[in-house]
Amino acid sequence: MLVYISVLGQIYYTPPLRIHPPVLVQIYYTPPLRIHPPVLVQIYYTPPLRIPPSVLGQIYYTTPLRIPPSVLVQIYYTPPLRIPLSVLVQIYYTPPLRIPLSVLVQIYYTSPLRIPLSVLVQIYYTPPLCSGTDLLHPSSQDPSLCSGTDLLHPSSQDPSLCSGTDLLHPSSQDRSPLAHLLLSSLPQHMSTPGLVLGVYESEEEDDSLHLTESAAGVNRVLSGKLTELLKISGPGLKKGKSRIFYGLHEDFPCIAVVGLGRNSLGVCGTEYWDTCKENIRAAIAGCRVLQNHVLTHIEVDGCNDSQSAAEGAVLGLFTYDDLKTKKKTRVTTQLHDTHTRTSTDSLLAPYADHVIVHKRSQEWIEEQQMGAFLSVSKGSEEPPVFLELHYNGCPDNAQCPLLLVGKGITFDSGGISLKPPSGMDAMRADMGGAATVCSAIITAAALNLPINIIGLAPLCENMPSGKANKPGDVVTAKNGKTIQVDNTDAEGRLILADALCYAHSFNPRAIVNAATLTGAMDVALGSAATGVFTNSDWLWEQLHKASVVTGDRVWRMPLFQHYTRQVTDCQLADLNNVGKYSRSGGACTAAAFLREFVTAPHWAHLDIAGVMTNKDEVPYLKKGMSGRPTRTLVEFAAGLANQA
């Protein structure tokens, strides 16, 4: 481990221990060898040195060539906590070099792997050691370091280091000043908050620091120690990079400082997003570096854009854990990630606590003559469900609603046109469109947006069986159009066709459907943006404007009659579900197919197949199901609400 510091930290073992045990002290000096505070001492103990009771850390300052007080960190390990992997000691001295603010001792025990500790140790230097004590050349003036003192194997000659002295948990029999201060400094309820602060890159070619308003306030409270440490710990923080400092403030044992990039950046026309907002999201997601510390909670700098900072923090820390004992909840990514057997109507519907939910049965679906939807569901033992969500946020009930439609294939095996086994487990997320729609409506309700929204989500599995669709079958949609099913793995457009027909019955202001519809969309745009096919320039402008704010980008795709002719040129029916040239323009022909079931003047189809998962493309999203583009839909709905 290499650390940037400018302090000589020395470990001194008195005779007869001429050869020290395995101790690693790695120190890097920055010119011109001035006085800088932090010292990193990393110590590894190997058997049979099982219980080393103390470590003597000696600090020597080059200017003005004097030796400040000593630091004696005494650590006693009692069985069964025998072998620590490492001890991190970070020491900061305040002028005039009298009292260090803190020492962080972080201990991890290999056996029985119970609890990693994060202990803040405050040390007070007694008057006899405040000046003139030469720790490099101990003399009779310093009896604690006299010849013969064995710091690794203390004897009765050294009562302060005798066996049984537990400085982390001192008893009433141990009244040493150090032990008393150790005890008083330990958190009584282990309430250890962390803090994340931001710093901007310099606009000039220099290493000057530009702290956010919150970071500048903290720096003032710390009398400038934050900027001092940032300067001595290395070059200026670049965008997305972070550093952690320990023991700067008693209320925050760990403070992470993250690089926000340049503050002057804004909307970038070529990137289709607000670069400053994206930098804040990516940087604040750096709070995940504090996750491995024993912290009860983490407070985050708003960075002059609290929404972007909150998004970065929440999305950066999300982990799907419903099948684990400790749980966290973020709706969309959770719905995206859920195992197929728990992701159908019985568990999807309860997330809509704040809206009116209608869970339509198979009998209702049959009454609505949704033949295309039913044809997909019949291959599964699990019956289909048509989920209908209503949020009435506008006091004017006469306001036309925004219609959101989401594809809800809870598991897509491909049906008779079976998918290859590799990667099929990810097909539990083929209901990503439904998850996005449900989450967007719930979020709109939580924000009390003054708009009426209706969400529709046809839910079923696409499975092979004797009852499943077969290539060449012809089915009839709700609007009476017949469809030749040449590929049962192109099932999403079938269930959406009936849902879009039903959506028109609500006289919608606009219809937006979201679906993980085609692998061709992933090939075309990858994970950079959601493909948008629309018959309305106005609707495109609203979606595009929302995506610039959220950073979850959209890109307009062609909806030419060229593609319509490919899906309407069919031998047995009105439409073919894969098009005449199935290998060419797959995302475009799928959108053209859906348009055959739309009469509304403002309709948009969002193909989200490419953004369904996140590997490492978006730095503030965890790996796995992404939940995109929920934030863009919410921002879009908020924009429409403001136009009402």
Long-range contacts (C-beta under 8 A, 24 or more apart in sequence): 1-26, 1-40, 1-42, 2-26, 2-28, 3-27, 3-28, 3-38, 3-40, 4-28, 4-30, 4-232, 4-233, 4-234, 5-29, 5-30, 5-36, 5-38, 5-39, 5-40, 5-232, 5-233, 6-30, 6-33, 6-34, 6-35, 6-36, 6-232, 7-35, 7-36, 7-37, 7-38, 7-39, 7-59, 7-60, 7-61, 8-59, 8-60, 8-61, 8-62, 9-39, 9-40, 9-41, 9-57, 9-58, 9-59, 10-58, 10-60, 10-135, 10-136, 11-41, 11-55, 11-56, 11-57, 11-58, 12-56, 12-58, 12-135, 12-136, 12-138, 12-145, 13-56, 13-151, 13-152, 14-138, 14-145, 14-146, 14-147, 14-148, 14-149, 14-150, 14-151, 15-147, 15-148, 16-148, 16-150, 17-150, 17-151, 17-152, 21-45, 21-46, 21-49, 21-52, 21-152, 22-46, 22-49, 30-232, 33-62, 33-63, 34-62, 34-63, 35-61, 35-62, 35-63, 36-232, 37-91, 37-92, 37-93, 37-228, 37-229, 37-232, 38-90, 38-91, 38-92, 38-229, 38-232, 38-233, 39-89, 39-90, 39-91, 40-88, 40-89, 40-90, 41-87, 41-88, 41-89, 42-86, 42-87, 42-88, 43-86, 43-87, 44-85, 44-86, 45-83, 45-84, 47-83, 49-152, 50-77, 50-82, 50-83, 51-76, 51-77, 51-78, 51-82, 52-77, 52-152, 53-151, 53-152, 53-154, 53-161, 53-163, 53-165, 54-151, 54-152, 54-154, 54-161, 55-87, 55-89, 55-151, 56-135, 56-145, 56-151, 57-89, 57-91, 58-135, 58-136, 59-91, 59-93, 59-135, 60-135, 60-136, 61-97, 66-131, 67-132, 67-133, 67-134, 67-135, 67-136, 68-93, 68-97, 68-131, 69-97, 69-98, 69-125, 69-129, 69-130, 69-131, 69-133, 70-125, 70-129, 70-133, 70-135, 71-100, 71-103, 71-123, 72-123, 72-144, 72-178, 73-103, 73-105, 73-121, 73-123, 74-160, 74-161, 74-165, 74-167, 74-178, 75-105, 75-107, 75-167, 75-168, 76-164, 76-165, 76-166, 76-167, 76-168, 78-166, 80-111, 80-112, 81-109, 82-109, 82-111, 83-109, 83-110, 83-111, 84-108, 84-109, 84-110, 85-109, 85-110, 88-246, 90-246, 90-247, 92-225, 92-247, 92-248, 98-125, 98-130, 99-124, 99-125, 100-125, 101-247, 101-248, 102-246, 102-247, 102-248, 102-250, 102-253, 103-247, 104-246, 104-247, 104-253, 116-294, 117-294, 118-192, 118-253, 118-254, 118-293, 118-294, 118-295, 119-168, 119-186, 120-185, 120-186, 120-187, 120-247, 120-250, 120-253, 121-182, 121-185, 122-181, 122-182, 122-184, 122-185, 123-178, 123-181, 124-177, 124-178, 124-181, 126-177, 190-294, 190-296, 191-296, 192-253, 192-254, 192-293, 192-294, 192-295, 192-296, 193-251, 193-252, 193-295, 193-296, 193-297, 193-298, 193-299, 194-252, 194-253, 194-254, 194-255, 194-256, 194-287, 194-290, 194-293, 194-295, 194-297, 194-298, 194-299, 195-249, 195-252, 195-254, 195-255, 195-256, 195-298, 195-299, 195-301, 196-255, 196-256, 196-257, 196-258, 196-284, 196-286, 196-287, 196-290, 196-298, 196-299, 196-300, 196-301, 196-313, 197-226, 197-255, 197-256, 197-257, 197-258, 197-301, 198-257, 198-258, 198-259, 198-260, 198-280, 198-283, 198-284, 198-301, 198-303, 199-230, 199-237, 199-257, 199-258, 199-259, 199-260, 200-259, 200-260, 200-261, 200-262, 200-263, 201-236, 201-237, 201-238, 201-239, 201-259, 201-260, 201-261, 201-262, 202-236, 203-262, 203-263, 203-264, 207-231, 207-235, 207-236, 209-236, 210-263, 212-260, 212-301, 212-302, 212-303, 212-304, 213-304, 214-301, 214-302, 214-303, 215-257, 215-301, 218-249, 218-255, 221-249, 222-248, 222-249, 226-255, 226-257, 230-257, 239-279, 239-282, 239-283, 240-279, 240-282, 240-283, 240-286, 240-619, 241-286, 242-283, 242-286, 242-289, 244-289, 244-290, 252-299, 253-293, 253-295, 254-290, 254-293, 254-295, 256-286, 256-287, 256-289, 256-290, 258-283, 258-284, 258-286, 258-287, 259-283, 260-303, 267-548, 271-553, 272-529, 272-544, 272-547, 272-548, 272-553, 272-554, 272-555, 273-547, 273-548, 273-551, 273-553, 274-548, 274-549, 274-551, 276-305, 277-305, 277-308, 277-549, 277-551, 278-308, 278-551, 280-305, 280-308, 280-309, 280-312, 281-308, 281-309, 281-311, 281-312, 281-315, 281-551, 281-620, 282-312, 282-619, 282-620, 283-312, 284-308, 284-309, 284-312, 284-313, 284-316, 284-620, 285-312, 285-313, 285-315, 285-316, 285-317, 285-619, 285-620, 285-621, 286-316, 287-312, 287-313, 287-316, 287-317, 288-316, 288-317, 291-317, 311-620, 311-631, 312-620, 315-620, 315-621, 315-622, 315-627, 316-620, 316-621, 316-622, 317-622, 318-621, 318-622, 319-622, 320-624, 320-625, 330-627, 331-435, 331-438, 331-439, 331-442, 331-443, 332-435, 332-436, 332-438, 332-439, 332-627, 332-630, 333-622, 333-624, 333-625, 333-626, 333-627, 335-431, 335-434, 335-435, 335-438, 335-439, 336-429, 336-431, 336-432, 336-435, 336-612, 336-625, 336-626, 336-627, 337-428, 337-429, 337-624, 337-625, 338-428, 339-428, 340-410, 340-411, 340-428, 340-461, 343-410, 343-411, 343-428, 343-431, 344-382, 344-385, 344-410, 344-459, 344-461, 345-385, 345-387, 345-459, 348-387, 348-408, 348-431, 348-434, 348-435, 348-438, 348-457, 348-459, 349-387, 351-438, 351-439, 351-442, 352-389, 352-438, 352-441, 352-442, 353-442, 354-391, 354-442, 354-445, 354-446, 355-389, 355-390, 355-391, 355-441, 355-442, 355-445, 355-455, 356-389, 356-390, 356-391, 356-392, 357-387, 357-388, 357-389, 357-390, 358-387, 358-388, 358-389, 358-390, 359-385, 359-386, 359-387, 359-388, 360-385, 360-386, 360-387, 360-388, 361-385, 368-478, 368-498, 368-502, 369-476, 369-478, 370-458, 370-477, 370-478, 370-498, 370-499, 370-501, 370-502, 371-475, 371-476, 371-477, 371-478, 371-498, 372-475, 372-476, 372-477, 372-478, 372-483, 372-494, 372-495, 372-497, 372-498, 373-458, 373-460, 373-494, 373-495, 373-497, 373-498, 373-499, 375-469, 375-473, 375-475, 375-485, 375-494, 376-409, 376-415, 376-460, 376-462, 376-469, 376-491, 376-494, 376-495, 377-460, 377-461, 378-467, 378-468, 378-469, 379-415, 379-416, 379-461, 379-462, 379-463, 379-464, 379-465, 379-467, 379-468, 379-469, 380-460, 380-461, 380-462, 380-463, 380-465, 381-463, 381-465, 382-410, 382-460, 382-461, 383-460, 384-458, 384-459, 384-460, 385-458, 385-459, 385-460, 386-456, 386-457, 386-458, 386-459, 386-499, 387-434, 387-438, 387-455, 387-456, 387-457, 387-458, 387-459, 388-454, 388-455, 388-456, 388-457, 389-437, 389-438, 389-441, 389-453, 389-454, 389-455, 389-456, 389-457, 390-452, 390-453, 390-454, 390-455, 391-441, 391-444, 391-445, 391-452, 391-453, 391-454, 391-455, 392-452, 393-444, 393-445, 393-448, 393-449, 393-450, 393-451, 393-452, 393-453, 393-641, 394-450, 394-451, 394-452, 394-641, 394-644, 395-450, 397-452, 399-451, 399-452, 399-509, 399-644, 400-452, 400-507, 400-508, 400-509, 401-451, 401-452, 401-453, 401-454, 401-506, 401-508, 401-509, 402-451, 402-452, 402-453, 402-454, 402-508, 402-509, 402-510, 402-512, 402-637, 402-640, 403-453, 403-454, 403-455, 403-456, 403-503, 403-506, 403-508, 403-509, 403-510, 403-511, 403-512, 404-437, 404-440, 404-441, 404-453, 404-454, 404-455, 404-456, 404-512, 404-513, 404-514, 404-633, 405-433, 405-437, 405-455, 405-456, 405-457, 405-496, 405-499, 405-500, 405-503, 405-511, 405-512, 405-513, 405-514, 406-431, 406-432, 406-433, 406-434, 406-435, 406-436, 406-437, 406-438, 406-455, 406-456, 406-457, 406-513, 406-514, 406-515, 407-431, 407-432, 407-433, 407-434, 407-457, 407-458, 407-492, 407-495, 407-496, 407-513, 407-514, 407-515, 407-516, 407-517, 408-433, 408-434, 408-457, 408-458, 408-459, 408-460, 408-495, 409-460, 409-461, 409-462, 409-491, 409-492, 409-495, 410-459, 410-460, 410-461, 411-461, 411-462, 411-463, 412-461, 412-462, 412-489, 412-491, 412-492, 413-461, 413-462, 413-463, 413-464, 414-462, 414-464, 414-488, 414-489, 415-462, 415-463, 415-464, 415-468, 415-469, 415-488, 415-489, 415-491, 416-464, 416-468, 416-469, 416-470, 416-471, 416-488, 417-471, 417-487, 417-488, 417-489, 418-464, 418-489, 419-489, 426-612, 426-613, 429-516, 429-612, 429-613, 429-625, 430-462, 430-492, 430-516, 431-457, 431-459, 432-514, 432-515, 432-516, 432-608, 432-612, 432-625, 433-457, 433-492, 433-513, 433-514, 433-515, 433-516, 433-517, 433-606, 433-608, 434-458, 434-459, 435-627, 436-514, 436-608, 436-627, 436-628, 436-629, 436-630, 436-633, 437-514, 437-633, 439-627, 439-630, 440-630, 440-633, 440-634, 440-637, 443-630, 443-634, 444-634, 444-637, 444-638, 447-634, 447-638, 449-637, 449-638, 449-641, 450-641, 450-644, 451-637, 451-638, 451-640, 451-641, 451-644, 453-637, 454-503, 454-506, 454-508, 456-499, 456-502, 456-503, 457-499, 458-495, 458-496, 458-498, 458-499, 460-495, 462-488, 462-489, 462-491, 472-572, 474-572, 474-573, 477-501, 477-597, 478-502, 479-597, 481-574, 481-575, 481-596, 481-597, 482-572, 482-573, 482-574, 482-575, 483-573, 483-574, 483-575, 483-576, 483-577, 484-570, 484-571, 484-572, 484-573, 484-575, 484-576, 484-577, 485-577, 486-576, 486-577, 486-578, 486-582, 487-577, 487-578, 487-582, 490-577, 490-578, 490-590, 492-516, 492-517, 493-517, 493-577, 493-590, 493-593, 493-594, 494-577, 496-594, 496-597, 497-593, 497-594, 497-596, 497-597, 498-597, 500-594, 500-597, 500-598, 500-603, 501-597, 503-600, 504-598, 504-599, 504-600, 508-600, 509-602, 509-640, 510-536, 510-539, 510-600, 510-602, 510-603, 510-604, 510-640, 511-598, 511-600, 511-602, 511-603, 511-604, 512-539, 512-543, 512-603, 512-604, 512-606, 512-633, 512-636, 513-594, 513-603, 513-604, 513-605, 513-606, 514-606, 514-608, 514-629, 514-633, 515-605, 515-606, 515-607, 515-608, 515-609, 516-607, 516-608, 516-609, 516-612, 517-587, 517-590, 517-605, 517-607, 517-608, 517-609, 518-586, 518-587, 518-590, 518-607, 518-609, 519-586, 519-609, 520-585, 520-586, 520-587, 520-588, 520-590, 521-586, 521-587, 521-607, 521-608, 521-609, 521-610, 522-609, 522-610, 524-557, 524-587, 524-610, 525-555, 525-610, 526-610, 526-617, 527-610, 527-611, 527-613, 527-614, 527-615, 527-617, 527-618, 527-626, 528-553, 528-555, 528-610, 528-617, 529-553, 529-554, 529-555, 529-610, 529-611, 530-554, 530-555, 530-606, 530-607, 530-608, 530-610, 530-611, 530-628, 530-629, 530-632, 531-555, 531-557, 531-587, 531-606, 531-607, 531-610, 532-556, 532-557, 532-604, 532-605, 532-606, 533-557, 533-558, 533-559, 533-588, 533-591, 533-594, 533-595, 533-604, 533-605, 533-607, 534-559, 534-602, 534-603, 534-604, 534-605, 535-559, 535-595, 535-598, 535-601, 535-602, 535-603, 536-601, 536-602, 536-603, 536-604, 538-602, 539-602, 539-603, 539-604, 540-604, 542-636, 542-639, 542-640, 543-604, 543-606, 543-632, 543-636, 545-639, 546-632, 546-633, 546-635, 546-636, 546-638, 546-639, 547-629, 547-632, 547-635, 549-635, 550-629, 550-631, 550-632, 550-635, 552-611, 552-628, 552-629, 552-630, 552-631, 552-632, 554-606, 554-629, 554-632, 557-587, 557-588, 557-591, 557-607, 558-588, 559-588, 559-591, 559-592, 559-595, 560-588, 560-592, 563-588, 563-589, 563-591, 563-592, 564-592, 564-595, 564-596, 566-592, 567-592, 567-593, 567-596, 568-596
